[in-house]
Amino acid sequence: MVQLVYFSAIAMCLLGATTVVSYRSGRRLDSTVRKYGAATTLSAAGMFLAYAGMTTIQFFFEQTGLPLLLMELSRFIGYTLMWAGIVYVVAAISGASRRLSLALFVAIAGQLWMTFLAWKTAFVPQQVVLISPLLLLGGGYLLYGPVAAAAKKRSERRLTVFNKLKHIMLLGWFGQVATVVVHPSTLGLTTVFTDWVTIMYVELLIVSAFVSVVYSNAVMFDQIPGSGTEGTDTKDAERMADRTGSPRAQR
């Protein structure tokens, strides 16, 4: 459909602009915390590259057979990169363990790739798409349970930012899962055009909201252990700093 090419091109440009803004903002971070800027940029760049690939295929080829498969593959690879960057930053802010962070990412990526395999291969039955949202419940439990519990042990600043990002993550992931369930290849409750525009909106919202929250609160990266700074980390340390002055002044 010609209209989809135009919508994809618009999304590609918006995601490209977001990637550039994220990269430039990340370069302004202290070198000790620049890795979090790189992960944030990865989340935007992953979706930008996905849309660049999909737009190119839509422009030059019919959306059937191999071209359609490559379009979907581009999108799901973009999803993987986007969620990898988001989970990395959220885990760092919350102070969650590597095991928890990995489990959360596996829940998200597992649901995505189960959907892809069910749609595009004969090895996974279509019905799997309808039960894959159960992984959303598991991921939601991890995010609002153990990961949130870890964040509550950190400073008020880090906890506030984490709370914003966890809502963005859950709403974005729910939006993706919902569009999968009503997709023409699943329950068939929407048209291809409606589903495409809806998921495009969800993806733009996830990336733009994530990048905006991260860089508008970038100062809290100084509180993460290993950042090379002397910011407070736990709530107790923050209260002590409030009573006695900054940690730097205590040296």
N, C-alpha and C positions, 0 to 999 in steps of 0.2 A: 504494500500500500504506500502510495506516494506520501501521504500525510505523515506516516511513521518516520520516513527519512528526515523530514523537516523537524519533527519533535526530537528525534535522536540527535540531530545536528545541534539543536538548541541546548539539549542536556549536555552534550559533549563540550560545548563552549563554556557553559556555566561551571561544569566540573573542572575544566581546564583552568578557568580563572580562579576557582577555589584552590586548586593545587598550587598555582603560582603564589597566591596570597599566603597559603600555609608554608610554602618553602621559604619565602622571604621573611615571614614572621619567625620561623624556626631558626633561621640564620642569625637572628638578633638575640637568641637565647645564649646564655653562658655556655661555653663549650662543654662543661660538665653535665649539662642537662639537655644538650642538643639532640640526644638520641630520642627523647620524647617528641621533639619537634619532627624528627625524621619519621617516627611511627605515625604521627598525625598526618604528615604529608603523604605517607604510603596509603592511608585509608582513602584519601581523595584521589591520588594518582591511579590507584587500582581501578576505581570506577571510571575515571577519565579515559584510561587506556581501553577499558571494556567498551565504552561508548564509541571511542574512535574506531575500534574494530567493527562494531556492529553497524555503525553508520557507513563505513566503507563497503561492507558486504551488501548492505541494503541498496546502496547507490549503484553498484556494478552488477549484482546478481539477483536472480529470482530467489525468493525466500522459500525454497524447497530443497529437500535432499541435503547434500553436504554443506551448502552455504547456510542453511537454517541451523544445522548442527553446530557449525563454527560460530554462528551468532550466539547461540545459547551457551556454548563453551566459553566464549569470551565473557559473557555476563557472569557466569558462575566463578570463573577465575577472578574476576573483579570483586565479586562478593567475598571470596576467600581472603584476598589482600586487604579489603576494607575492614573486615571483622578482625583480622590478625592485628592490624594497627590499633583498632579501637580497644580490643581486649588487652593488648600490651600496656597501653596508657592507663586504662581503668585499673588494671591489676597493680601497677606501680603506685597509683594514687591511693588505692585502698590498702596497700601493703599486704595483699593476699599472697599466699604461698604459690610457688611454681606449679605445684600439683593442682591447686584450685584453679589457677589461671588456665592450665592446659585442659582441665576437665570442662571449663566453661567454653573454651574455644572448640573443643571436640563436639560438644553438644550443638553449637551453632553450625559449624562446618558439616557435621554429620547430617543434620536435617537438610541442609542445602544440597549436598551431593547425593543423598538418598533420593531426593526429588529429581535431580538431573538424571540419575541412572534409571529411575522408574519411567521417566518420560522418553528416554533415548535408547534404552537397551531392552533386550528381551530377558535379561537375567534377573531383573528386579520387577515384581508385579506392580501394576498400576496402583493397587490398593495400598501399597506402602506409603504413597503420598498422603493418604488420609490418616494414617497412624503416625506419620513423622512429626506432626505437631506435638506429640507427647514429649519429644525432645525439648520443645519450647517450655513445657512445664518443668522439666529437669533443669534446663538452663536458668529459668526464672527462679527456681528454688536456690540454685547456687548463688545467683546474683543478689537476691534479697535475703539469703540466709547466711552462709559462711563468709562470703565476700563482704557483705554489708557489716557482719560482725567484726571482721578485721578492720574495716574502715572506721568503726566506732572507737577503736583504740587509738586512732590518729588525732591530729589536731583538728580543731573546729573548721579551719579553712579547708583542709583536705576532705573532711567529711561532707562539707557543703558542696564542694565540686563533685565529689563522687555521687552524691544523691542526684544531682542534675544529670550526670552522665548515665547513671543506671536507668533513669526514666527514658532517656533518649534511646538507649540500647533496647529496652524492653518494647517500647512503642514501635521502634523501627523494625525489630525482629518480628513482632506480631503482625505488622503491616505486610512484611514479606511473606510470612506464613499464610496470612489470609488471602493474599492474591494467588498463592500457589493452590490453595484449596478450591477457589472459585474459578481457576484457570480453565479455558476451553478444553485442555487435555485432561483435566481432573473431573470436576463436577459439571463443567460447562455452563456456569451461571453467568459468565460475561462473554463479550466478544473479544477477539484478538486486540482490536484497537483500544477498547476500554481498559483491558487488563494491562496493555503496554503503557498507556498514559498514566494509569494509577501507580504501577510499580516504579515508573520513572519519577513520579512525584515523591514517593516514599524514599527512594534512593537519594534524591537531591536533598530532601529534608534531613535524612540521617547524617549525610556528610557535612552539610553546611552548619547544622546545629552542633555537631561534634567539634568541628574546627573552631567555631565561634566560642563555645564554652571553654575549650582548652586554652586558647590564646588570650581570652579576656581574664583568665585566672592563672596565667603562666607563672606568676610569682610563687605559687605553692609548690612548684617543682623543686625549689630550694630546700623544701622540708623533707624531701625523700632521702633516706640514708644512701650514702654513696654518691651524692650529688656534688660533693666537694665544697659545700657551703655549710653554714652553721645555723641553719634555720631550725625551729623546733619541730619535733616529730610527733610525740605523743601528747595527749591532753594534759597530763601531769606536767610535762616540760613546758607546755605553753602557759599554764597557770603560774609556774615558777617564774617564767620570763616576764609575765605581767607584773609580778610583785617585785622582782629585783632588777628589772631592766633586761635588755636584749642579751641573748647568750654570748654574743660577741664581746659585750662589755664585761663579762665575767672572767675573761681570760687574763 
